[in-house]
Amino acid sequence: MNQFLTTKTIAREALPILESNLVFPALIYKDFSEDFSKQGDTIQVRKPPVYNAAEFDGEIEIQDINEGEVLVKLDKIADVSVELSAKEMALNAEDFTKQVIEPAMVAIAEKINADGLALYKDIPYVYGEAGTTPSTLTDLAGAAKILNDHKAPIVGRGAVWNTEAIANFQVLPALVNAEKCGSTDALREGAIGRVFGVDHYFSQQVPTHESNVKIEGVTVAVPSQQNGYVDLICDECSGTLCRGDLLKIGKGVYTVLEDAPAGDAMITAKIYPSLAEADVNGEVTLFAAHAANMMFQKNAFGFVTRPLEAARGADSYVTSYNGLSVRVTMDYNIATKKQTLSIDTLYGFKTLYPELAVRVLG
């Protein structure tokens, strides 16, 4: 029997690989507890506090440590389950890690990254033009300016770009000539590093947003009788306004928070932020399909994880470290005469402060 193939050993091999392949969760606020949970649980999470620096004028101004709380649903389980043949069971530790554990953890990391990056749908603050890939230092500075305008903290800023955008940035003269200022990290690592106070990364999981609604003729927006909603009065509309669709109403930009089917010349949509008085009766324009790159300060989003209970009736082990948890379970089905290895992790994402993020269109 291969003494290496214990669930405890596999779990301890798997967790560092998972951590090293996570992009988006590593850049945002994390909440972890040792309390066991299950998929579908809703837990209360403290939001990081936000303070205002006051001018000292002879006496300090006391501010409450008001972290606030938000409910987060642990609705995601990333799972990879594989059948282990006698060949895999006989592998040594190094080969088993390369052939089984590492590909499994990369797949789980890709799913977690993709689920997190889908939070762009909550962000109405935009820079750039739909369909035009960011490519200049001006694009980086323009997106960062929006964070500055929203008074986002300087510390903890990050950005995640799709492959097209990062390829454009990598050939910018200011970065290609990095060796002239004594740093060649951007060239060696294939990334652009820290620019304008923002740490820049890329991910193949950056989504492209597409809408499924058709609006023709003049469309205007008026407040709905439902709080937080808006009625779009259309000459002609069909299909469904999708969560994450961007609407320019009057001079403001709003994101759609829930799918909203078109009715008889009207769509009632939940939007963020609430319709400004200046935009009431304003004409509505739907943004075109776009890559949803994002720049943000870490407190814009939260990544919440809890350990799963060890599976009963099987060999199962749970390990946690640095805000991550992995469960490994091995079982043998006598009916099929197959050995199965299952690796999974439980998590949820939540937008905490949408004002601390900007959607950079591509």
C-alpha positions, -999 to 999 in steps of 0.1 A, spaced: 0 0 0 12 35 -8 17 51 26 17 86 10 -19 84 -2 -36 95 30 -63 122 30 -42 142 55 -11 142 34 -30 150 2 -49 179 19 -16 194 32 -1 192 -3 -32 206 -19 -38 238 2 -5 256 -7 -10 249 -44 -45 263 -42 -33 295 -24 -6 301 -49 -30 299 -79 -56 323 -65 -55 358 -79 -86 378 -71 -92 365 -35 -56 373 -26 -63 410 -34 -95 415 -14 -108 414 22 -109 379 36 -131 365 64 -124 331 78 -135 312 109 -128 277 121 -165 271 125 -178 243 102 -204 253 77 -223 237 48 -233 249 14 -262 273 15 -255 287 50 -258 324 54 -234 340 79 -229 374 93 -196 390 84 -181 422 98 -172 448 72 -139 465 75 -144 500 91 -141 532 72 -128 564 90 -124 600 81 -92 618 91 -101 650 109 -80 682 114 -68 684 150 -78 717 165 -70 715 202 -93 686 208 -96 651 192 -128 640 174 -139 606 186 -151 582 159 -170 550 165 -154 518 155 -184 510 133 -175 480 112 -210 473 102 -222 438 93 -233 421 61 -249 388 53 -229 365 31 -243 332 16 -218 304 14 -233 292 -19 -202 280 -37 -184 247 -35 -155 241 -59 -150 204 -63 -128 181 -83 -134 144 -80 -114 118 -99 -112 81 -102 -79 66 -90 -66 36 -108 -40 12 -95 -15 33 -116 -22 65 -97 -23 47 -64 12 34 -69 28 68 -77 53 83 -53 45 116 -35 62 139 -61 46 123 -91 11 121 -75 13 158 -67 22 167 -103 -3 143 -120 -33 145 -97 -32 172 -69 -17 201 -88 -41 200 -118 -71 196 -94 -61 226 -74 -55 247 -105 -90 239 -117 -105 248 -83 -85 281 -82 -98 289 -117 -134 285 -106 -129 306 -74 -112 333 -94 -141 333 -120 -168 334 -93 -151 363 -76 -145 383 -107 -182 381 -115 -187 407 -88 -181 433 -115 -218 432 -120 -223 452 -88 -200 480 -100 -216 510 -118 -184 531 -119 -168 528 -153 -138 539 -173 -131 533 -209 -151 524 -240 -169 491 -245 -152 470 -271 -119 490 -269 -91 472 -250 -72 494 -225 -37 500 -239 -21 531 -225 -8 546 -193 -36 571 -196 -61 542 -192 -43 531 -160 -43 567 -147 -79 573 -157 -92 543 -138 -71 552 -108 -85 587 -108 -120 573 -103 -107 555 -71 -91 588 -61 -123 607 -67 -142 582 -45 -115 587 -17 -105 550 -19 -75 543 4 -41 543 -13 -30 511 4 -43 478 -9 -52 488 -45 -51 461 -71 -63 455 -107 -71 423 -126 -70 425 -164 -79 401 -192 -52 387 -215 -57 413 -242 -53 442 -219 -22 429 -201 -6 421 -234 -11 458 -244 4 470 -212 34 447 -214 47 464 -245 44 500 -233 77 518 -237 76 529 -200 75 493 -189 97 477 -216 124 501 -206 121 492 -170 157 480 -168 168 516 -172 155 523 -137 170 492 -122 140 469 -121 133 442 -147 106 423 -126 79 433 -151 98 418 -180 109 386 -161 75 378 -146 54 387 -177 33 412 -156 34 449 -152 38 451 -114 29 482 -95 20 512 -115 4 544 -102 1 528 -67 -19 498 -81 -7 462 -82 -16 448 -116 -24 412 -123 -40 393 -152 -65 364 -152 -79 342 -179 -111 343 -159 -119 380 -164 -154 378 -179 -169 394 -210 -203 409 -203 -231 405 -228 -267 417 -226 -298 399 -237 -322 428 -241 -332 447 -272 -343 483 -269 -354 504 -298 -365 539 -301 -364 564 -272 -363 550 -237 -367 571 -206 -363 563 -169 -387 572 -141 -386 560 -104 -406 529 -98 -431 524 -70 -406 498 -56 -378 512 -36 -344 510 -55 -361 502 -88 -365 522 -120 -391 519 -148 -377 521 -183 -404 533 -206 -395 519 -241 -408 526 -276 -401 489 -281 -382 464 -259 -378 427 -257 -356 400 -241 -342 404 -206 -322 431 -190 -293 411 -174 -277 415 -140 -245 436 -146 -259 455 -176 -248 491 -176 -273 518 -183 -265 555 -190 -295 574 -177 -293 611 -183 -258 619 -172 -254 591 -147 -243 555 -151 -261 526 -132 -257 489 -130 -286 464 -130 -286 442 -99 -312 416 -110 -324 401 -143 -355 420 -155 -376 407 -183 -391 432 -207 -428 437 -205 -452 457 -226 -431 487 -236 -416 488 -201 -389 472 -180 -388 475 -142 -352 471 -131 -334 471 -98 -304 494 -102 -274 508 -82 -271 535 -72 -306 547 -68 -318 569 -97 -306 605 -91 -332 632 -92 -312 649 -120 -316 618 -142 -354 613 -138 -369 613 -173 -335 610 -187 -329 591 -219 -315 556 -215 -286 541 -233 -275 505 -229 -237 499 -228 -224 474 -254 -208 441 -247 -174 445 -229 -146 428 -211 -151 435 -174 -116 444 -161 -115 458 -126 -94 481 -105 -103 483 -68 -92 488 -32 -92 456 -13 -122 465 9 -145 467 -21 -150 430 -20 -150 402 5 -140 365 2 -156 344 29 -146 309 36 -155 282 62 -143 246 66 -166 218 55 -171 190 80 -152 158 72 -174 134 52 -189 107 73 -186 70 63 -154 77 43 -117 86 48 -119 124 50 -96 151 63 -100 189 65 -72 214 67 -72 252 70 -45 279 67 -43 316 60 -81 321 53 -85 290 31 -98 255 38 -97 223 18 -115 190 24 -101 157 9 -121 126 9 -113 91 -4 -138 63 -8 -140 29 -24 -172 18 -41 -174 -20 -38 -202 -21 -64 -181 -4 -91 -147 -15 -77 -135 21 -81 -114 43 -58 -125 80 -58 -106 110 -46 -127 142 -40 -112 176 -31 -135 205 -24 -137 239 -7 -166 261 5 -168 299 0 -188 329 -9 -182 364 -23 -198 397 -14 -194 433 -26 -188 454 5 -181 489 -8 -189 493 -45 -175 528 -44 -140 514 -40 -140 497 -74 -142 507 -110 -151 486 -140 -126 492 -168 -143 484 -201 -125 465 -228 
